[in-house]
Amino acid sequence: MIKGKLFINLDEFVDLKKFDSLIPSICRGMATANHLAIYGLQIYHPGTVHPDAQGIEIKPLSQAYNYWNNLPEDDPLKIAGKDLTYNQLTTFLKFALGGYDHYMVYKLLETGFERKGVGEIINHFPDLMEWIYNLKNSGIFKRISSANIMALDAGGIPWEHHDPEDPLTGIFDPNDKNPSGYITEFVHIKTDCDRPFYIIHPKTKEKIYINTRVAWWDERDWHGGEPINRPTYTVRVNGLFTDEFRKLIGVEDYDVTI
């Protein structure tokens, strides 16, 4: 939680009017950069996901990958999955072993690549990249470390999870409930509020739904979403907020490193 709140509403601080005007070009970019997206997460840190929380039994892609990876080298499934690209292997694991993953991720920026983007993909999102950079120019971020589009198919299940990986070191310790005590700063933008997205209250265990299009929360808290019958996507930008922005949203006296 952040200052006793499960999430911080950022609607009034982020230019949604401009963002909404970019939706046609964002959708075109997702269509033309489809081959550059990452399909699913083949390796997921243990103990950070509740894959059956929505009452739908699924086999996470990472579970299917681990099973396939540990097969004997002469197993027909092991042989058939060799020498495939990452996305091809994801597709193979889905059909051959029933592996499930909910997201297709377009990595626009990664740590160390600010203003360079991740390879060719940013050429498909020129308007969105300009909008993302403006989050720094407008005084929200003093540094932008990464940015992604996370696309979800119709009926996709955004399973409950939490994100305990240490963003300072990139090292995950499953025994550490609060690695480095660091709360990642980010803005999470939805195109609308139709897809229910929630955070689990750490004390009451209730699902508290995020009823805003732009939010920031302590991602060490369990969070997830409900499936809806249409494709959706979100944009997330990670970085370090400016002192002025932290004051605007009422967290200027809250040390994110505690």
C-alpha positions as CSV (number, residue, x, y, z in Angstrom):
1,M,0.0,0.0,0.0
2,I,1.1,3.6,-0.6
3,K,0.3,5.9,2.3
4,G,-2.6,3.7,3.3
5,K,-4.0,3.6,-0.2
6,L,-4.3,0.6,-2.4
7,F,-3.8,2.7,-5.5
8,I,-3.2,6.3,-6.5
9,N,-5.7,7.8,-9.0
10,L,-3.6,9.6,-11.7
11,D,-6.4,10.5,-14.1
12,E,-6.2,14.3,-13.6
13,F,-2.4,14.3,-14.0
14,V,-2.0,12.4,-17.2
15,D,-3.2,13.8,-20.6
16,L,-5.8,11.2,-21.5
17,K,-7.3,13.5,-24.2
18,K,-4.1,13.3,-26.1
19,F,-3.7,9.6,-25.4
20,D,-7.1,8.8,-26.7
21,S,-6.4,10.7,-29.9
22,L,-3.5,8.2,-30.5
23,I,-5.7,5.1,-30.2
24,P,-6.0,4.6,-34.0
25,S,-2.2,4.8,-34.5
26,I,-1.6,2.6,-31.4
27,C,-3.9,-0.1,-32.9
28,R,-2.2,0.2,-36.3
29,G,1.2,-0.2,-34.6
30,M,0.1,-3.4,-32.8
31,A,-1.1,-4.8,-36.1
32,T,2.1,-4.0,-38.0
33,A,4.5,-4.8,-35.1
34,N,2.7,-8.1,-34.2
35,H,5.8,-10.1,-35.3
36,L,8.0,-8.1,-32.9
37,A,5.8,-8.6,-29.8
38,I,6.7,-11.2,-27.1
39,Y,4.1,-13.9,-26.8
40,G,3.7,-15.1,-23.2
41,L,6.1,-15.5,-20.3
42,Q,7.9,-18.9,-20.6
43,I,9.7,-18.4,-17.3
44,Y,7.9,-17.0,-14.3
45,H,9.2,-16.7,-10.8
46,P,7.7,-19.3,-8.5
47,G,5.2,-18.3,-5.9
48,T,4.2,-15.0,-7.5
49,V,1.1,-16.2,-9.4
50,H,-2.4,-17.5,-8.4
51,P,-3.3,-19.0,-11.8
52,D,-6.6,-20.4,-10.7
53,A,-7.8,-17.4,-8.7
54,Q,-10.7,-16.6,-11.1
55,G,-12.1,-20.1,-10.8
56,I,-10.9,-21.2,-14.2
57,E,-8.3,-24.0,-14.1
58,I,-5.4,-23.2,-16.4
59,K,-1.8,-24.4,-16.9
60,P,0.6,-21.5,-16.9
61,L,2.9,-21.3,-19.9
62,S,5.8,-21.4,-17.5
63,Q,4.7,-24.7,-16.2
64,A,4.4,-26.1,-19.7
65,Y,7.8,-24.7,-20.5
66,N,9.4,-26.3,-17.4
67,Y,7.9,-29.7,-18.2
68,W,9.1,-29.5,-21.8
69,N,12.5,-28.2,-20.9
70,N,13.1,-31.2,-18.5
71,L,12.1,-33.8,-21.0
72,P,14.7,-36.3,-22.2
73,E,16.5,-35.1,-25.3
74,D,15.1,-38.0,-27.3
75,D,11.5,-37.3,-26.4
76,P,9.4,-36.5,-29.5
77,L,8.0,-33.4,-27.8
78,K,11.5,-32.2,-26.9
79,I,12.7,-32.7,-30.4
80,A,9.7,-31.0,-32.0
81,G,10.1,-27.9,-29.9
82,K,13.8,-27.4,-30.6
83,D,15.3,-24.7,-32.8
84,L,12.1,-22.6,-32.6
85,T,12.0,-18.9,-32.1
86,Y,10.7,-17.7,-28.7
87,N,7.2,-17.0,-30.1
88,Q,7.2,-20.2,-32.1
89,L,8.0,-22.1,-28.9
90,T,5.2,-20.3,-27.1
91,T,2.7,-21.4,-29.7
92,F,4.1,-24.9,-29.7
93,L,3.8,-25.2,-25.9
94,K,0.2,-23.9,-26.0
95,F,-1.0,-26.5,-28.5
96,A,1.3,-29.4,-27.5
97,L,1.0,-29.1,-23.7
98,G,-1.9,-26.8,-23.1
99,G,0.2,-23.9,-21.8
100,Y,-1.6,-20.7,-21.1
101,D,-0.4,-17.1,-21.0
102,H,-2.6,-14.1,-21.1
103,Y,-0.4,-11.3,-22.6
104,M,1.3,-10.3,-25.8
105,V,3.9,-7.7,-24.8
106,Y,5.3,-4.9,-27.0
107,K,8.5,-3.7,-25.4
108,L,8.9,-0.1,-26.4
109,L,11.6,1.0,-23.9
110,E,13.9,-0.9,-21.6
111,T,16.4,0.2,-18.9
112,G,19.4,1.6,-20.6
113,F,17.6,2.3,-23.9
114,E,15.8,5.5,-23.1
115,R,15.1,7.5,-26.3
116,K,16.4,4.5,-28.3
117,G,13.6,2.0,-27.7
118,V,13.9,-1.7,-28.2
119,G,15.1,-2.3,-31.8
120,E,12.7,-1.9,-34.7
121,I,9.5,-1.9,-32.7
122,I,9.4,1.8,-31.8
123,N,9.2,2.6,-35.5
124,H,5.7,1.3,-35.4
125,F,4.6,3.6,-32.6
126,P,6.0,7.1,-33.4
127,D,3.0,9.0,-31.9
128,L,2.9,6.9,-28.8
129,M,6.7,7.2,-28.2
130,E,6.4,11.0,-28.4
131,W,3.5,10.9,-25.9
132,I,5.6,8.7,-23.6
133,Y,8.6,11.0,-23.8
134,N,6.3,13.9,-22.9
135,L,5.6,12.3,-19.6
136,K,9.2,13.3,-18.8
137,N,9.0,16.7,-20.5
138,S,5.8,17.5,-18.6
139,G,7.3,16.9,-15.3
140,I,5.8,13.5,-14.3
141,F,9.0,11.5,-14.6
142,K,12.6,12.6,-14.0
143,R,13.7,9.4,-15.6
144,I,11.9,6.8,-17.8
145,S,13.3,3.3,-17.5
146,S,10.9,1.2,-19.5
147,A,7.6,1.2,-21.4
148,N,5.4,-1.6,-22.6
149,I,2.1,-2.2,-24.3
150,M,0.4,-5.3,-22.9
151,A,-2.3,-6.7,-25.2
152,L,-4.9,-9.3,-24.0
153,D,-7.1,-11.4,-26.2
154,A,-10.8,-11.6,-25.7
155,G,-11.6,-13.8,-22.8
156,G,-8.0,-13.6,-21.6
157,I,-7.4,-14.1,-17.8
158,P,-5.1,-11.5,-16.2
159,W,-4.3,-13.8,-13.3
160,E,-3.6,-12.7,-9.8
161,H,0.1,-12.0,-9.2
162,H,2.5,-9.8,-7.4
163,D,5.9,-8.4,-8.5
164,P,8.5,-8.9,-5.9
165,E,11.5,-8.7,-8.2
166,D,14.0,-6.1,-7.0
167,P,13.9,-3.3,-9.7
168,L,17.2,-2.0,-8.6
169,T,19.1,-5.3,-9.0
170,G,16.8,-7.4,-11.2
171,I,17.3,-10.2,-8.7
172,F,14.4,-12.2,-7.4
173,D,14.6,-13.8,-4.0
174,P,11.4,-15.9,-3.2
175,N,12.2,-15.8,0.5
176,D,12.4,-12.0,0.6
177,K,8.9,-10.5,1.1
178,N,10.2,-7.0,0.5
179,P,13.4,-7.0,-1.7
180,S,15.3,-3.7,-1.0
181,G,12.0,-2.2,0.2
182,Y,11.6,-0.4,-3.2
183,I,8.2,0.5,-4.6
184,T,8.4,0.8,-8.4
185,E,7.0,4.1,-9.7
186,F,4.9,3.9,-12.9
187,V,1.8,5.0,-14.7
188,H,-0.6,2.3,-15.9
189,I,-3.0,3.5,-18.5
190,K,-6.2,1.7,-19.6
191,T,-8.2,2.5,-22.7
192,D,-11.4,2.4,-20.6
193,C,-12.6,0.9,-17.3
194,D,-14.6,-1.9,-18.8
195,R,-12.1,-4.6,-17.9
196,P,-12.3,-5.1,-14.2
197,F,-8.9,-4.8,-12.6
198,Y,-8.3,-5.2,-8.9
199,I,-5.9,-5.2,-6.0
200,I,-6.3,-7.6,-3.0
201,H,-6.4,-5.7,0.2
202,P,-3.5,-7.1,2.3
203,K,-5.5,-7.3,5.5
204,T,-9.2,-8.0,4.5
205,K,-8.2,-10.0,1.4
206,E,-11.1,-8.2,-0.5
207,K,-10.9,-7.4,-4.2
208,I,-10.7,-3.6,-4.5
209,Y,-11.3,-2.6,-8.1
210,I,-9.4,0.2,-9.7
211,N,-12.1,2.5,-10.9
212,T,-9.8,4.8,-12.8
213,R,-8.0,4.7,-16.2
214,V,-4.6,5.8,-14.9
215,A,-3.2,4.5,-11.7
216,W,-0.1,3.7,-9.6
217,W,0.0,1.1,-6.9
218,D,2.4,-0.9,-4.8
219,E,2.9,-3.9,-7.2
220,R,4.1,-6.0,-4.3
221,D,0.4,-6.3,-3.4
222,W,-1.5,-9.1,-5.1
223,H,-3.4,-7.8,-8.1
224,G,-5.2,-9.2,-11.2
225,G,-8.2,-8.8,-13.4
226,E,-11.4,-10.5,-14.7
227,P,-11.8,-11.6,-18.3
228,I,-14.1,-9.8,-20.7
229,N,-15.2,-10.9,-24.2
230,R,-13.2,-8.5,-26.3
231,P,-9.5,-7.7,-26.8
232,T,-8.0,-5.1,-24.6
233,Y,-4.6,-3.5,-24.0
234,T,-2.9,-1.3,-21.5
235,V,0.2,1.0,-21.6
236,R,2.6,1.0,-18.7
237,V,5.5,3.4,-18.3
238,N,8.1,2.8,-15.5
239,G,10.5,5.3,-14.2
240,L,11.3,7.7,-11.3
241,F,8.8,10.5,-10.5
242,T,9.9,14.0,-10.1
243,D,9.7,15.6,-6.7
244,E,7.1,18.0,-8.0
245,F,4.9,15.2,-9.3
246,R,5.2,13.3,-6.1
247,K,4.0,16.4,-4.2
248,L,1.1,16.8,-6.6
249,I,-0.2,13.3,-5.9
250,G,0.3,13.6,-2.2
251,V,3.3,11.3,-1.6
252,E,6.1,13.9,-1.2
253,D,6.8,12.7,2.4
254,Y,6.6,9.0,1.5
255,D,10.0,7.4,1.0
256,V,9.5,4.8,-1.8
257,T,12.8,3.1,-0.7
258,I,11.3,2.1,2.7
